[in-house]
Amino acid sequence: MTQIPLTRVLADRQKAEGIRAAVRAVRLPDGGRRKLAGCEDAELFHDFICDPAVSNSIYTLPKPVTLASTKAFIERHVDEQARGEGLLMLDIDESGAVTGYHDFQFWPDWSACELGGAVRPDRQSKGEGRKGAALAFDWLFEIIGVDLICETAALDNIRTARLLERLGFVEKGVIESELTGGGTRPSRYWEMSKTAWQTIKNQQRDLAHRAHSND
């Protein structure tokens, strides 16, 4: 198994503890369309990830997908938030069903994180992925305080690879990812630094300004 992040710059103690504190402090409004997952959500989340179209290509999800393994997955993230090292968020529609999830793993000592997740197939390809990802990156860099975001994807996950390339992530090669049920699988691996993300945003702002000036 390959340990990530590949790029490792040791954060000072104050920086690392600040990230842990920010993760512990995350709260979402009651009754909103996004919530922190709790054990009471195990059945709804299980109904979402038991769809092979959602879970088959995601190595971090429990395998096999059972109600018990889903509850354990949620419990692990609750424990991780208490340590300042992880978060699990669920997107909920008007009927109360899960339409997507966001899985954050943090390495405060490296000032780094990995963001994973999935969207229900009927909600994919609607142009929301890039906008949502950009908002998440801003939040991770500016509010949580990390300096590096890592991303992985299955070798045949072309949709995710194209999204990451459009966002400006730099592919670093293929790594061996540890599967929750044991064993490993090869994964493509990308990174984005806070400095690189700010440069990309500045370039996009300049292009938008020039386009507006030419109208």
C-alpha positions in Angstrom: 0.0 0.0 0.0 1.2 3.5 -0.8 1.0 6.0 2.0 -0.5 9.4 1.0 0.1 12.3 0.7 3.1 11.7 -1.5 4.2 15.3 -1.0 5.0 15.7 2.7 5.9 19.0 4.3 5.7 18.7 8.1 3.4 21.3 9.6 4.4 23.0 12.8 2.5 22.1 15.9 0.2 25.2 15.9 -0.8 24.6 12.3 -1.6 20.9 12.9 -3.6 21.6 16.0 -5.5 24.4 14.2 -6.6 21.9 11.5 -7.7 19.4 14.1 -9.7 22.1 16.0 -11.3 23.3 12.7 -12.4 19.7 11.8 -13.8 19.1 15.3 -15.7 22.4 15.1 -17.6 21.6 11.9 -21.4 21.7 12.3 -24.1 21.9 9.7 -27.6 23.4 10.2 -30.4 21.1 11.3 -32.9 20.4 8.6 -30.6 21.4 5.7 -29.9 19.5 2.5 -26.5 18.5 3.9 -25.7 16.9 7.2 -22.9 15.3 9.2 -23.6 11.5 9.1 -24.6 9.9 12.4 -25.5 6.3 13.3 -29.1 7.2 12.8 -28.4 7.6 9.1 -27.0 4.1 8.6 -30.1 2.7 6.8 -30.4 5.7 4.4 -26.7 5.7 3.6 -26.8 1.9 3.1 -29.6 2.3 0.6 -27.4 4.7 -1.3 -24.1 2.9 -1.4 -25.6 -0.6 -2.0 -26.1 0.5 -5.6 -23.1 -0.9 -7.4 -23.2 2.1 -9.8 -22.3 4.2 -6.7 -20.0 2.0 -4.7 -18.2 -0.4 -7.0 -15.3 1.9 -8.0 -14.8 3.5 -4.6 -12.2 1.6 -2.6 -12.8 3.5 0.7 -16.4 2.3 1.0 -17.1 -0.9 3.0 -17.1 -4.2 1.1 -19.3 -6.0 1.2 -21.9 -3.3 1.7 -24.1 -4.4 4.6 -26.1 -2.4 7.1 -23.6 -3.4 9.8 -20.6 -2.4 7.7 -22.3 0.9 6.8 -22.9 1.7 10.4 -19.3 0.9 11.3 -18.1 3.2 8.4 -20.2 6.0 9.9 -19.0 5.3 13.4 -15.4 5.5 12.3 -16.0 8.9 10.8 -17.6 10.1 14.0 -14.6 9.0 15.9 -12.3 10.6 13.3 -14.1 14.0 13.7 -13.6 13.8 17.5 -9.8 13.4 16.7 -9.9 16.2 14.1 -9.0 13.7 11.3 -12.1 13.0 9.3 -15.6 14.0 8.3 -18.5 12.3 6.6 -21.3 14.5 5.1 -24.5 13.3 3.4 -26.6 15.2 0.8 -30.4 14.7 1.4 -33.2 15.4 -1.1 -36.7 16.6 -0.3 -37.9 13.0 0.2 -35.2 12.3 2.8 -33.1 10.0 0.6 -29.4 10.3 0.3 -28.3 11.7 -3.1 -24.5 12.0 -2.4 -21.8 11.9 0.2 -18.5 13.6 0.9 -15.7 11.7 2.7 -12.9 13.8 4.1 -9.7 12.4 5.5 -7.2 14.8 7.1 -3.5 14.4 7.9 -3.0 17.5 10.2 0.7 16.8 10.7 1.2 17.2 6.9 -1.4 19.9 6.5 -3.1 17.7 3.9 -6.4 16.0 3.2 -8.2 13.7 0.8 -11.7 14.4 -0.5 -13.8 11.6 -1.8 -17.4 10.8 -2.4 -20.1 10.1 -4.9 -23.4 11.4 -6.4 -26.4 9.4 -7.2 -26.2 8.4 -10.9 -29.4 10.4 -11.9 -27.7 13.6 -10.5 -24.5 13.2 -12.4 -23.5 15.1 -15.6 -25.5 18.1 -14.6 -22.6 20.6 -14.5 -22.6 20.8 -10.7 -19.5 18.7 -10.1 -16.9 21.4 -10.9 -18.7 24.2 -9.1 -19.2 22.0 -6.0 -15.6 20.9 -6.0 -14.3 24.4 -6.3 -16.4 25.5 -3.3 -15.1 22.5 -1.3 -11.5 23.4 -2.1 -12.0 27.0 -1.0 -13.4 25.7 2.3 -10.6 23.2 2.9 -7.9 25.7 2.1 -9.4 28.8 3.8 -11.5 27.5 6.6 -10.0 24.2 7.6 -6.5 25.4 6.8 -4.9 22.6 4.9 -2.2 23.3 2.3 -2.6 20.2 0.1 -5.5 18.3 -1.3 -5.0 14.7 -2.6 -7.4 12.8 -4.9 -7.5 9.2 -6.0 -9.6 7.4 -8.6 -9.8 3.9 -10.1 -7.8 3.5 -13.3 -11.0 3.3 -15.4 -12.8 6.3 -13.7 -12.5 8.6 -16.6 -15.2 11.0 -15.4 -13.3 11.8 -12.2 -10.0 12.1 -14.0 -11.4 14.6 -16.5 -12.9 16.7 -13.7 -9.6 16.8 -11.7 -7.7 17.7 -14.8 -10.1 20.5 -15.6 -9.8 21.8 -12.1 -6.0 21.9 -12.4 -4.9 19.0 -10.3 -1.5 17.5 -11.1 -1.4 13.8 -11.6 1.5 12.2 -9.7 1.2 8.6 -11.0 -0.3 5.3 -9.9 -0.4 4.2 -6.2 -1.6 1.1 -4.4 -4.7 1.9 -2.3 -5.7 -0.3 0.6 -9.1 -1.8 0.3 -11.4 -1.8 3.3 -12.0 -5.5 3.0 -8.3 -6.3 2.7 -5.9 -6.2 -0.2 -5.0 -3.3 -2.5 -5.9 -1.9 -5.9 -4.1 0.5 -8.2 -5.4 4.1 -8.2 -4.5 7.2 -10.1 -3.3 9.9 -7.8 -3.4 13.7 -8.0 -2.4 16.7 -5.8 -3.4 20.4 -5.6 -1.5 22.8 -3.4 -3.1 25.9 -1.8 -0.7 28.1 -3.8 -1.5 26.4 -7.1 -5.3 26.7 -6.4 -4.9 30.4 -5.7 -3.0 30.9 -8.9 -5.7 29.1 -10.9 -8.4 31.3 -9.3 -6.4 34.4 -10.1 -6.0 33.4 -13.7 -9.7 32.6 -14.1 -10.6 36.0 -12.5 -8.2 37.8 -15.0 -9.7 36.0 -18.0 -13.3 36.8 -16.8 -12.3 40.5 -16.4 -10.7 40.7 -19.8 -13.8 39.0 -21.4 -16.0 41.5 -19.6 -13.8 44.4 -20.8 -14.1 43.3 -24.4 -17.9 43.2 -24.4 
